[in-house]
Amino acid sequence: MAPVCAVVVAGGKQLVNVAGRPLMSWSIRAFDRSDKVGHIVVVCPAERRAEMRRLAIDPFDYDTPISFADAGDTRQDSTRAGVHAVPAGFEYVAIHD
């Protein structure tokens, strides 16, 4: 079985603080701790990418590589963008908020 790439489609209130950290960071943390996940793609609007990185990624010590894909006009478009951003050699699982 190929390693898995988690695709997290980040919409809505992903940067809201839950138990001391942004909600999105909990999802990333769960995938980061899995020995089956070798890459994480976060799908979010391009204009929120820097904020997402600054609040939910950079402050935490993740071992799994994380990349971004731009959100689309619809959830379906965003999910498609995330799947297309999965690096070669990975299977994927898409997670929606």
Phi and psi in degrees as a GROMACS rama.xvg file:
@    title "Ramachandran Plot"
@    xaxis  label "Phi"
@    yaxis  label "Psi"
@TYPE xy
-69.6462  154.758  ALA-2
-63.2393  156.36  PRO-3
-99.2011  141.409  VAL-4
-110.454  123.199  CYS-5
-85.3479  131.279  ALA-6
-110.613  115.287  VAL-7
-107.909  112.753  VAL-8
-89.1879  105.279  VAL-9
-95.8196  102.253  ALA-10
-123.576  173.652  GLY-11
66.7011  -124.423  GLY-12
-105.836  46.0057  LYS-13
-68.6154  -16.7084  GLN-14
-102.417  5.63458  LEU-15
-65.1775  140.652  VAL-16
-76.4264  124.875  ASN-17
-129.996  116.783  VAL-18
54.5055  40.7436  ALA-19
91.0626  2.72519  GLY-20
-152.59  158.908  ARG-21
-60.6784  142.421  PRO-22
-51.0375  -44.5213  LEU-23
-57.1247  -36.4484  MET-24
-64.6034  -28.484  SER-25
-67.591  -40.9211  TRP-26
-64.7882  -46.7377  SER-27
-61.0077  -42.6426  ILE-28
-59.2465  -43.549  ARG-29
-61.0765  -44.4369  ALA-30
-68.8975  -37.8629  PHE-31
-61.04  -32.443  ASP-32
-81.606  -11.262  ARG-33
-81.6324  133.02  SER-34
-77.4535  -6.09659  ASP-35
-91.3825  -19.3921  LYS-36
-93.9416  122.515  VAL-37
-108.8  -7.08044  GLY-38
-161.571  149.753  HIS-39
-128.172  129.671  ILE-40
-109.824  124.076  VAL-41
-103.016  123.66  VAL-42
-101.919  120.472  VAL-43
-154.187  163.843  CYS-44
-59.2977  140.738  PRO-45
-55.5881  -37.7364  ALA-46
-72.1784  -9.63536  GLU-47
-106.743  -2.43872  ARG-48
-59.2664  -47.6057  ARG-49
-62.6032  -40.9865  ALA-50
-65.1591  -42.9964  GLU-51
-60.387  -45.7596  MET-52
-63.2014  -46.0003  ARG-53
-65.1796  -36.7069  ARG-54
-97.8674  -34.7561  LEU-55
-112.045  -9.42534  ALA-56
-120.55  -58.7537  ILE-57
-57.6283  -36.7155  ASP-58
-71.5946  -8.69266  PRO-59
-115.874  152.542  PHE-60
-98.3892  75.2727  ASP-61
-83.28  143.336  TYR-62
-92.9198  -27.9622  ASP-63
-79.4425  131.989  THR-64
-59.4765  141.365  PRO-65
-126.236  131.985  ILE-66
-128.723  174.073  SER-67
-122.21  154.088  PHE-68
-133.326  147.486  ALA-69
-77.3741  135.439  ASP-70
-65.9164  152.031  ALA-71
-100.375  -172.216  GLY-72
-72.2216  -26.9808  ASP-73
-127.28  166.08  THR-74
-59.4329  -41.0181  ARG-75
-60.8538  -43.7997  GLN-76
-62.9672  -40.0542  ASP-77
-65.6615  -43.7474  SER-78
-62.4909  -42.5682  THR-79
-60.0296  -43.7714  ARG-80
-61.1901  -41.0858  ALA-81
-63.5011  -43.1825  GLY-82
-64.0611  -40.8776  VAL-83
-67.8626  -20.3779  HIS-84
-88.4058  -3.99695  ALA-85
-65.7073  126.377  VAL-86
-62.7313  152.888  PRO-87
-56.8956  143.412  ALA-88
93.035  -2.44275  GLY-89
-111.745  143.774  PHE-90
-85.8554  169.693  GLU-91
-138.822  156.525  TYR-92
-132.86  127.585  VAL-93
-98.5833  131.318  ALA-94
-118.239  129.105  ILE-95
-107.769  148.697  HIS-96
